[in-house]
Amino acid sequence: MNVSDKYYDEIFHFKGQWDVPSACGLKIIDKPGKTFVIVTELYQDNPGTSVTYAAQSLADQICKAKGLDSSKIVYLECNPDTNSKLSFYDEAYFEVTFSANAAPAYRQLGAEEVRALFGAASKAMHTYTVDKIRAVDAKFEALKIAFAPLTFQAVRALLELGILQKISDAGDAGLTREEAAEQTGVSPYGVGVLAEIALGMNVLKLRPGVGKERFVLGKIGWFLLEDDMTRVNFNFVNDICYQGAYDLCESVRSEKPRGLSVFGENWNTIYEALATLPEQAKKSWFEFDHFYSDIAFPEALPIVFASPPRRLFDIGGNTAKWAIRCCAHDPQVRVTIIDLPGQTAAAEKNAADAGFGDRIELYPCNVLDPAARFPTGADAIWMSQFLDCFSLDQVTAILAKIHEAVTPATTIYVLEPLWDMQRFEASAYSLQATSLYFTCMANGNSKMYRFAELTGAIEKAGFELSCAHHGLGSNSYSLLCFRSGA
Ligand SMILES: C[S@@+](CC[C@H](N)C(=O)[O-])C[C@H]1O[C@@H](n2cnc3c(N)ncnc32)[C@H](O)[C@@H]1O
């Protein structure tokens, strides 16, 4: 009856009844305003008292060891699922309330409560707490990192030279090196080096059978060729980040986006440079930017319009995509886009082209300018993929300015992909990697945030989180709603 380590982040050793050495699984989850302490029974791996019998004493020992205020914790006991045929061992969480004069009270958490507690994140987050890779595999992973810039460019060459497409078109029959060379006009040598590393990366596979070696498309190759998310990220890395990434180290040292000099020396942040980027770079930037938030918009719209705002301010409104969607969704709403002058000019044109020129206003403004002030009169303020453009201190400063311009009736909506709220490890990885773009290319001081750090920076400016919707769209965006706390 082994207990899976997915239930806990550490083994906590405590003194059980009669001071018998005992052990339990422990996981501590910080949420705004509450700390959840989750103890898990380890059954055969616990030499002493079970968590249920240790009860209050165990809670006290954990609080003491972790520096927690016992009056501010929510104490939960977990019966882990041990794949036993006895239903008694099915996974269940109980909130335990202690009182001085009576036995502890147990309340089982419903499925919704458990989901809310762990968010969509638990699966991806679990991978960061265990290090179970075999040494031989760890070395292979390290070598993949050592060669990563070369293998990235090899995939780019396979795509740009049309080799991957031709091999895909050949289906199960595949192509020999010579056939691929003939069909693409690339030398057999060129096809050879690229196809061989593609085998190493599992992008291509060898067709089993006799005769000459034939290359067929592997599953990873299929994603590189056909998957929109992979394509958008790949082009973004190639056209925006690749060259500047060489200056990542210097960017970290200086907290300035040193790689941005690839596009000229005139810019402090990429946002000022956007309108003047080379066409291919601009295309890749906008495709990347829109790909993600656009997918969450349809699920966000009914939430925002559940109590329909008459005036909505879209800060960082960019090309007016959200503003146009709002106007199409609700004929009463008027939207003001607040963004840098380069962007508001493009947004104005897009709004007019969509037939909403009379309902979408522009307010050109650099929100970091100490003299900048926000207009008043908004029923709702919308910020989508905007706050990740700033450091946490800047987020608090921007929100403090917003606080001056709103009333307690104004709802602040923040749409962000939070990396600790992702369902899949691959999504969290993409966001962690996107942070590096902010460091070396965008501004040098922002990143993709975690739930608690972003919420904390906003609450510091005088707002309170009123609700949070996670898992919006196929990329698991979070829509956080705030109201003025004062
Ligand atoms: C990543 S884009 C998000 C665009 C859009 N809201 C979306 O969800 O796709 C960030 C936007 O913030 C704007 N922005 C960045 N820094 C700014 C600043 N200092 N003042 C005003 N707007 C800024 C950029 O111009 C850009 O339009």
The ligand as a MOL file (V3000), in Angstrom:
LIG
                    3D

  0  0  0     0  0            999 V3000
M  V30 BEGIN CTAB
M  V30 COUNTS 27 29 0 0 0
M  V30 BEGIN ATOM
M  V30 1 C 1.2740 41.6720 -25.1490 0
M  V30 2 S 0.3510 42.9650 -25.7830 0 CHG=1
M  V30 3 C -1.3110 42.5060 -25.3640 0
M  V30 4 C -2.2920 42.8930 -26.4040 0
M  V30 5 C -3.7310 42.4980 -26.1850 0
M  V30 6 N -4.2870 43.0940 -24.9840 0
M  V30 7 C -3.9290 40.9970 -26.2180 0
M  V30 8 O -4.4780 40.4460 -25.2700 0
M  V30 9 O -3.5390 40.3570 -27.2040 0 CHG=-1
M  V30 10 C 0.7250 44.2430 -24.6550 0
M  V30 11 C 0.1670 45.5790 -25.0290 0
M  V30 12 O 0.5550 46.4770 -23.9840 0
M  V30 13 C 1.0030 47.6870 -24.5660 0
M  V30 14 N 1.9620 48.3640 -23.6830 0
M  V30 15 C 3.1640 47.9030 -23.2990 0
M  V30 16 N 3.8010 48.8160 -22.5500 0
M  V30 17 C 2.9750 49.8820 -22.4690 0
M  V30 18 C 3.0480 51.1260 -21.8230 0
M  V30 19 N 4.1460 51.4670 -21.1300 0
M  V30 20 N 2.0130 51.9690 -21.9200 0
M  V30 21 C 0.9020 51.6180 -22.6040 0
M  V30 22 N 0.7570 50.4490 -23.2370 0
M  V30 23 C 1.7830 49.5870 -23.1820 0
M  V30 24 C 1.6580 47.2310 -25.8570 0
M  V30 25 O 1.7760 48.2990 -26.7650 0
M  V30 26 C 0.7340 46.1250 -26.3310 0
M  V30 27 O -0.2960 46.6230 -27.1270 0
M  V30 END ATOM
M  V30 BEGIN BOND
M  V30 1 1 1 2
M  V30 2 1 2 3
M  V30 3 1 2 10
M  V30 4 1 3 4
M  V30 5 1 4 5
M  V30 6 1 5 6
M  V30 7 1 5 7
M  V30 8 2 7 8
M  V30 9 1 7 9
M  V30 10 1 10 11
M  V30 11 1 11 12
M  V30 12 1 11 26
M  V30 13 1 12 13
M  V30 14 1 13 14
M  V30 15 1 13 24
M  V30 16 1 14 15
M  V30 17 1 14 23
M  V30 18 2 15 16
M  V30 19 1 16 17
M  V30 20 1 17 18
M  V30 21 2 17 23
M  V30 22 1 18 19
M  V30 23 2 18 20
M  V30 24 1 20 21
M  V30 25 2 21 22
M  V30 26 1 22 23
M  V30 27 1 24 25
M  V30 28 1 24 26
M  V30 29 1 26 27
M  V30 END BOND
M  V30 END CTAB
M  END
